[in-house]
């Protein structure tokens, strides 16, 4: 396994200018990270995340390439937002073409993986009928992207992300419907909780189909403690924590990853309120320590 960090973890520092692209790579090198996974909106101006198109940011892309080459930290993959619902046929085709441009970006960076959403992250499913109505169109769009990605040596994936295309059952169903060898899953061990799936069970169910793995930890509460907590579909409350400090069975996740035989890229995703760099440093150390303990 190659242990690294998602750029999403550094988003607060990148947004306020206290961390630059170059110093982010320096930090990764100093802490023996083996790769960087890029969440495309990480470099957007605050408030402009939804409209940000990394493919159009020539200067940022050049800086990323230069910093990667200088430090030897490879870019392992890209994560992007996308939506294939609520659009006219022409708009949907345009969105498919937009996602394909990120496949080409992966190819440019020598990155073999693209995770794309299929609905907006925050969109909450209200009725099962809506999911069934949209499912075939989502699967068709994913298949078109995967077919294009295959010609570029890139594997695409959907993640247990948000509130619509989440839960082990739904993402496994989508993978089965797409039925393409270049379409797999990004397994985020914590995000299953957003729809109140048991994260340990769902992680074990989906790992055999993983192209990429995200490790994170959450504090979990049954009543709202105050501002800054995410409400799940079923009414629980979540807040990101340092990996190993929260309420999830983090060592159990790592045991499941090892037992599954997965041997690819693993990204730490930190999204808590503790100081970012200290949290990432501790999280990486905890992952390595737990991995060593599991392997004996």
N, C-alpha and C positions, 0 to 999 in steps of 0.2 A: 504493500500500500504506500501511496505517496500522500503525506500529510501536509496540508496547506491551509490557506485562509481565503474566504470570500472577501472581495473588496467592499461588499455590503457592510462588513464588520467595521470598516474604517469610515463609513459614510459621514458621521457627525464631524470628524476632524477634516475630512476632505471638503465638506460643505463650508466650514468656517475658516478654511485656509490655514489651519494650524498644522496640517499634513499635506504635503505635495505629492504628486505621483512619484517623483524621484525618491523622496524620503520614505514613502510607503515601501518601495522595493528595498531600500536600504534596511528598513526595519525587518522585513521578511528575511533578508539574507542574514542579518545579525542573530535572528532567532531560529535559524535552520529550517525555515519553511521550505517545502519542496515544490511548491507551485502557488500561483495566484489564480483564483477563479474570479472573473469579472462580472459583476452585476452592472448592467449597462448604464443605469441611471446614477451610479455612484459619483459621477463627475459632473452631474447637472447642477445648475444654480438652484438654490433653495426656492421651492415653490414652482419650479419648472420641470420637475421630474417626469411627469406624465407625457410631456411633449418632447422630451429630450431624445435625440437620435444620435447615438454614438457613431454610427456609420458616416455621419456628416461632419464630424469633429476631427478634421485632418490634423490639426496641431496636437490634440490630445492623443490621437492614435500614434503619431510619430513619437511622442514622449513615452508612451507605453512601450513601444517597440524598442526604443533606445535604452530605457531603464531595464527592461527584461534582458536585453543582450548584455548590458554592462554588468549586471549582478548575477546572471545565470539562472534567474528565477523564471521558469517558463509560465506562460499563460495556458492553463489547462482547458478552459472552456469559458463560455459566455452564458449569462442568464438574462433574459429579456421579457418584458411584458408584451402581451399580444392578446387580441380578442377576435374570435371568429363568429360572434353572435351579434344580433341586433343591427345587421348591416344589409344593404342591398347587395345583389350579386356582384356588381362592379366594385363596391367598397370592400367586400370580402376578398375578391380577387386581388385588389390592391394590398390588402393586409397580408395575404399569402406572399406576394412579391416582396413586401417589406421584410418579412421574416427570412425570406431567401437571401436578402442582402446580408443578414447576420450570419447565415451559413458561409457566405463568401468571406466575411470578416474572420470567422473561425479559420478558414483555409489560409487566409493571409498570415495569421499569427501561428500557424501550425498547431492550432488547438482542435482536438478531435470531438468536442462535445458542445452542443447548444441546447440549453433548456429554454423552452418558450412556454408562456402561459397560453391559455385558450379562451379565457374570459378575464375581465379585470379582477385583480386580486381581491378588492373589497366587495365585489358583487356577491350578495347573499341570496342563495336559493330559497325561494319561498314555497314553491310547489313542485312535487316530483314530476308533474306533467310538463313543466317547463324544461326540466332536464331531458326528458324523453324527446321532447320536440326539437331540441337543439343538438342532440347527441350525434346523429348521422352527419350533419354538416360539420361538426367539430372533427369527427373522425376523418372525413374526406379531406379537410384542410390539412390535418396533421399528416395524412398519407402523401399528399402532394409535396409538402415540405420535406418529408423523409426521403421520398424518391429523388428529389433534387439534391439533398444532402449526401445521399449515397454516392453520387457522381463526384463529390468533392472529398470523400473519405471522412465525412462527419456523421456522428450519431446524434440524432435529435431525441428529446425526451420531454415528458411532462412531469411535473412535480406535484406532490401532495401539498398544494399551495392555495391559500384562501379558503373559500367557503362553498364553491360550486363544484369544480372538478377536484374534489378532495375525497378522502377515505380510501382505504386499500381497495375496496370493492370497485369503486368508480374508476380509479386509474388503471387497475388491472383489466377492467372491462374495456376501457379505451385502448389499451395496448393490444388486446385481443382483436378489437374491431379494426384497428389500423393495419395490423398483420403485416408488418414490414420489418426486416432485420435491422434497419437503421433507425427504428423507433423503439425506445426503451423507457425506463423510468429514472428520474432523479429522486432518490429516497431520502427525504428529510425526516430524521428520527423523531423530531418534536412536533412538526406541523400537523400530524394527524390529530393532535389535540384540538385544533381549531374547529373540527367537526365532531369532537368528543369520541373519536376512535381511541381504543387502547393502543398507545404508541408502541409498546413492546411487541404485541401480537401483530400489529399492522406492519411494523418494520420487518419482522421475520417473514411475513407473507410476501412482501414485495422485494426483498433483497435478491432473490434468484433472478430478477429481471432488471437489476440496477445497472445503469451506465455510469452513475455518479452517486456519491453519498454526502449528505450534509449532517454534521454533528452539531447539536445545540442543546441547551438546557432551559427549562422554564421554572419559574415559581408558579404554583397552581393554587387558587383559592376558590371556595364555593360561594363566597359573597364578595361584592366589590370592595376592595380595600381603600380605594381612592383613585385619583386621576392617574392616567398612564398605563392602565391595564386593559388588555384586549378581551372582549366578551366573546366566548365561543358560541357555536350554534345552539348548544344546549344550556347555556347560561352559566358556565364556569368562567373564571377570570385568569388570564395568563399575563406574565411579564417575563421578558428575557432575563437570564441570569448568566453569570460566569459558568462555563462548562464544569460540572462537578459540584457546584454550590447550590443548585436548585432542587426541585422535588422529583425530578425524573431519575430513572435508574440508568445513569449514564454508563456505568461499567457493564451493565447488562446489554446495552446497545452495542458496545464494542465486542462483547462476547458473541452476539448474534452476527455481527459483520464478519468476524473471524470464522465462525462456524459455517457461514454460508459459502465460504471460499472466495468471497469478493476480494480482489487484489488491485483495485484501480485507485482513482483519485478520491480523496476524502477532504472536504473543506470544513473548517471551523466557521460557523456563522454565529457571531455574537451580536445581540440586539438589546442589551440591557442598559441600565442606568448607571452602572459603576464606570469608573474611568476606563476609556476604551483600550488604551495600549496595555495597561496593567491587566485588564480582563482578558485580552487576547493572549498575552504572555502566559498567564495562569492557565487558560483554557488549553493552549497547545501543550503545556507541561503536563496537565492532567490527562490529556489524550495519550500522550506518549507513555506516561506512567501506567495507566490502565491497560494499554495495549501490551506493554512488557509483562504485566501481571497475568494477563489472559494467556499469553503465549508461553508463560512459565520460563 
